[in-house]
Amino acid sequence: MQRILSRNNNERSTILCSSLTEGHETALHIAVGARQVAIVREFVRRMKPEDLELQDILGNTAFCIAVATGSVKIAKILISKGIHKNIEVELIRGADNKTPLYIAAIAGHPEMVRFAYEYFKQHIADHHLEQDEERDIFFACIHAGLFGRGFNTISFQNKAQELTKLLCKTMSSDESKSLKDTVDRVSELLFEAAKLGNHKFLDVLISFYPDLIFRKDEHYKSIFHIAVLHRHASIFKHIHNLGLQKDVIVLYTVDYLDEENGNTLYNMLHLAAKLPPLDRLSIVSGSALQFQRELLWFKEVENLTRPVEIEKKDSRDKLTPRQLFTKEHEQLRKDGEKWMKSTAQSSMIVATLITTVVFTTASSLPGGNKDKDGSPNDKDKALFHVFMVADAVAMCSSIISTLMFLSILTSRYAEEDFLFRLPMKLAAGLTSLLLSMLALM
């Protein structure tokens, strides 16, 4: 780099603008691709604004390379250089005639998408895009998961929703494509978004395409069936806003594909009875609390299901949803029982120790006793009363805690016990234990 920068202006300009690789990449392309901010800044400072328009063999400018690598700092440097001669490097298309905004979206860089969108949104609104290009950007954002987990800061989600609304408007106003064509093309990505729990994206899209609610994938699952299967409450809750239409959706019979057992016909309650993916199950820590969450999900879907569907059997094992739930969750129930007993045993030992310490402390009062009548010497002092109250609270709390944990250890551990009874006892026991420890201090 020092050799290049030490040349005179003409030689330096020639070298910086020359193709150095078989891909016709310039020194700036290479530096940008390597994310070398300092080197890029020095190169750009010595280049002419029009040099930023140079493209490699694929048609990518240095700015296109910058958005592909996700370097916002380098992108800002290139844009600020182009401003001097009104060269909008952010609008120069790259490989396959794609816009930098599309490249940023397909590369999956949320910060770069937000940055590029700020410069490009006017051209979306003014329809300065080629036919179907707004759809390509739209689908690229969905496919890259830019409306999902990991990018949930308030500022980015606001930009994502704004971009979604803007692209939906342009797609809706395109008379050359029917609504059916548009939704058909995006359906696979929509169901993928439902699987990932991208509820904000789906909220916006459904507001433009209400019929999407009734769409089914290749296995006849609606987005609500997928939400049940993957335990996405943020999506499933919208079924309550459908009125009588929700009864139609709940009645869908889906073709559930199991790699081991093949295809089986299930209703929505059968899907709630299936074990969710491990990443969704692990949202809650502790097997007992995971089992409780599964029970709550099953009860929620059951409340929406007609009695005849509750007793409906699947096509392979001839199991009702409740029987399928018991079969699928038997190991989780056993793990929950072990977890609950282990937690109760450990906590009961601590509670018993606290009870012993408190009882011993109460029998030897601070300040001693009077020789005449045996009354405490400090009984009239405020701190003595504080001590007695704290000691009584610690004693009562530790005893209650011990009884709660003992009750947990002697429970029958039926499925319904995990719904409220056992979690409430555990919460009461831990709360009492914490209170006794605080009082002891």
N, C-alpha and C positions, 0 to 999 in steps of 0.2 A: 504494500500500500504506500509506503514511504517513497518508493521509486516512482510510482505513478504520480503522486502529489508533488514530487520535486521537479517534474518536467515543466516546460513552459506551457503557456495557456493552450496553444494550438495542439502540441503533442499530447498534452493531458486530455484535452477534449476528444481527440481522436481515439485515444486508448479507452477512455471511459465509455465511449459510444460504440466501440467495436465488439463484434461477437467473439467471445473467448472459448466457447464450447461448441460441440456438435449440435447442441440444441439452440444455437444462436443467442445464448445468454450473455448479457453484458456484465461488467464488474458489479454494477448496481444490482442486477438480478441475483447474482451469486451472494452478495453481502446481505440482501434482504432475505433470501432463502435461509441464510445461516443465522438470521435474527441478530446481526451485529449492529446495534443501534448507533454506536459511536462512529463506526466506519461509514455507515449509510449517511449519517449527518455530514461527515466530511466530504463524501462524494457528491451529495446533493448540493452542498454549498458551492462547489466548483463546477457544477453542471448548469446548462441552460434549462429553463422551464420546459421547452419543447422536447428536450432529451428524455423527459419522463414518459413520453408517448411511445418510446421504442418497445417493440414486442419481440418475444422469443419465437421459436419455430412453431409453437402451439398457439401463439397469438396473445400470450399473457404479458401485460406490462408489469413493471416492478410493483405497482400498487396491487395488482391481482395476486402476485406472489405474497405480498404483505398480508392481505386478508386471508389467504389460504393458510398461512402460518399462525394467524391470530395475533400478530404484533400490532397493537393499537398505537404504540409510540412511533413505530416506523411509518404507519399509515398517516399519522398527523404530520410528520415531517414532509412526506411526499405531497400531501394536500396543500400545506402552507407554501411550498415551493411553486406549485402550479398556479396558485392564486395570483402571483405577480403578473401573469400574462393571460389571466382568465382561462387557464387550461384546467378543465374539470377531470382530473385523473380518475376520480371516483366513478365517472360515467363511461369510461373507455372499457369496452367489452374485452373479455379474455378468451381463453380456449373455448371452442365450440360456440362462440358468440354469446357467452354467458356474462351477465353483469357481475360486478364485484359483490353486490349484495347476495346474489345467488351462490357465489363461490363461498362466501363467509358462512352462509346457512348450511350448505352441503358439507362444509368442513367441520361444522358443529362447534363454532366459537361464539358463545352468547354475547360476550362483550363486544366482539367485532361486529356481530349482527346489529347490535344496538347502535354502535358508532356509524356503520355504513348506512343504516336506516335513516339517521338524522340528515344525511346528505342526499339520500335517494328518495325520501318519501314524497317530495313534490312531484317527481317524475312518475310515481305510481298514481298519484291523484290526478295528474294531467293526462294519463293514458299515453305517456311517451314510451311505452313498452311495446315490444312486438307481440303478435297474437299468441296467446297462451303463456306468455312469459310470467305474468303475475301468478298464474297457477303453479308454474315451475318453482317460483320462489316460495310460494305458500306450502307446497308439498315438501320442499327441501327443509323448511323449518320444522315441519311435523316429523319428517323422517329422522332429522338430527336430534329430535327430542328436546327442542329448545323451549317447549312449553311444559316440561315435566320436572322431575326431581333434579336437584343439584343446581338449578338456576332460579331459585324461588325468592330472590331478593325483591323487595317491593318495586324498586325502580325498574328492574328488568322485566318483571311480570307486567307492569303497566305498559312498557314498550311492546312486549309480546302481544298483549291484548289489542293494543292500538294497531299493530301491524296486521293482526288477524282480521280486525274489523275492516281495515282499509282494503285488504286483498279480497275479502268476501264481497264488498261493495262492487269492486271492479269485475269480479267474476259473475256476480248476479246481473250486472248491467250488460254483460256480453251477450248480445242476441244471437251470435253465431253458434253458441253452444247451449244446448238445452240443460235444464236443471238435472235431468236424469243422467246425461252424459257426464256432467261435473261430479255428481255424487258417486256415480259408478266408478269413476277414475280414482277417487280419493277414499273409497270405502275400506280398502285394505288398511290404509294408514289410520283411518278413523278407529277401526277396531283395535289397532295396535295402540293408539292413544288411550282408548278405554282400558286396555290391559295394563298400561303404565300408570293410569290414574291421572291423566292430564285433564282434569275437570275444567280448568279455566278455558282451555282451548275449545273443549266440547261445548261449554256454555255459550261461547260466542258463535260457534258454528251452528248450533241448534237454533239460535235466535234468527239466523238467516235461512236455515233449511229445517223447518220443524218436522218434516216427514222423515228426517234422519232417525228419529226415535223408533220408528217401526222397521228400520232396515235390519237385515239378518246377514251374518257371514255365511261362509260355505257350509258351516255346521248348524245353521239355523239359529244362531245365538244373536240376540240383540245386544246393544251396549250395556243394558242392565243385567243380562245374564253373565256377560263378561265381568261386570263389576262385582257380582255376587261370587263368581268363581275365584276372583283375585282379591276379594275383600276390600273394595274401594267404596267406602261409605260416602265420600264426597260426590261420587257419580250416582250411586244407587238412590240417594235421598231424593233426587229429582223425580223419581217415579211417583212420589206422593202428590206431585203437582199436576198429574195427568188426568185426574178424575176417573171417569169410567173407562178411559182408554188403558189404564194400568191393568185392568182385568184381562184385556185382550193380550197384553204382553206377557203377563204371568202365565197364561195358558199355553204359550209356545212350548212345543216339544222339541228338544235339541238333540242333535246327534253327537254324543260325547265320545271323543276318540281317546282310547287308552292304549299306550304302546304295548302293554302286556296282554290285555284282554280284548283288544279290538274296539268296535263301535257298540255303543249302548244308547238307547233312547231314555233321556231323563227329562223331568220337568224342572222348573226353577228351584224348587225346594230340594230336589236331589243334588243340584249343584251346590247349594248351601251346606249339604251334608258331606260333601267331599272335602278332603284336607286341602288347604290352600298351598301355594308354593312356599318354600321355606323362608324366603325373604319377607313374605307377608306375615307368616306365622311368628317370625322373630321380632316383630314390631313391639310386642309386649314381652318382657322378661319373666321367666318363671313358668314352668309347664302348667301349673294350676291356673295361673292367670290367663295363659294362652287358651286353655280349655274353656275357661269362663267366657272369653271373647268369642270363641267358636259357638258356644251355646247361645250367646246373645245374638249372633248373626243368624243362627238357625231360627230362633224365636221371632226375629224381625221379619224374615221372609215368610215364616209360617203364618204370621198375622195377616199377610196379604194373600195367602193361598186359600182357595175354596176347599171345603171339607173333602170333596171327592178327590181333589188333587193331593191332599195330605195323605190319603190312603192309597194313592196310585203306586203301582209297582213298576220297577224298571224292566226293560225288555230282556236282560240277560240273567241276572240273579234272582229276579222276582222279589226284590226288596222294596219296602216302603221307604220314604225318605228318612224316617226315624230309625229304622233298622239299618239303613246304609250309614247314617251318622254314627251309630253305636259301633258298627264294624270298622269304619274308617278311623275313628278316634279312640279306639280301645287302648292302643299303646300310649297315646297322649294322656288318657285318663290315668293309666297306671303310673306314668312319669309324674303327673300332677299329684297323685297320692304320695309318691316317694318324696317329691319336693316339699309338699305341705308338711309331712311328718318330720322331715329333716329340719325344716325351719322351725317347727313347733318345739322339737326336742332341744335344739340349740338355744332357743329363746327362753324355754322353761328353765333351763339350767341357770341362765343369767337372772331370771326372775326369782328363783329359789335362793340364790346367793344374796340378792338384794334384800329379800325378806329376812334372811338370817342376820345380815349386817344391821338392818334397821332394828330388829328385835334386840340385838346385843347393845346397840347404841341407846335404845330407850331404857334399858335396865341400868345403865350407868349414866346418870344425868350430869351434865356439865356444871361445875361449881360445887358439887357434892351436896350432902344433906346436913340438916341441923341435928345436933346430938340429942336435943330434948324431945322433939316430936317426929324427927325423920323427914320433915318437909324440905324441899329444895331451897338452897341458900339464895338462888337467883330468881326465884319464882315471880318477883315483882318487876324484873327487868324485861324490856320489850324484846330483846334478842332471845331471851328464854322462851317467850311465847312463840316467836317465829320458829325457833328450833322445834318446839313441840308440834306446831301445825305441820311443818315440813316433814317431821318424822311420821306423823299420822297419815299424811297424804302418801308418802313413800310406802308405808306399810300396806295401806288399803289398795293402792295401785298395783303393787307387786303381787298381792294375793289374787286380785282380779285377773291380772295377767297370767298367773300360774293356772288359774281355773280355766281361762279361755284356751290356753295351749293344751291343757289336759283334755278339754272337750274336743279339740281338734284331733288329738291322738286316738280318741275312742269313737270317732265318727264312723259311719258306714261307708262313706265315700261313693255314694251313688251319683249318677250323672247330675241330677237336679241339685244335689248338695253343693256342687261347684258353682252354681249360678249365683246364689247370694249367701247361703248359710255359711259355708266355709270361708269365703273371702271376708265376710263381715266379722266372723270370729277372729280371723287373722288380723284384720285391721284393728279390732278392739284390743286384742292382746298386745300388739306392737305399740299401739297408742298408750295403753296403760303402762307398759314396760318403759317407754320413753318418759312418761310423766314421773314414774318412780325414780328413774335415774336423775332427772332434773331436780326432783325434791331432795334426793340424797346429796346432791352437790351443795 
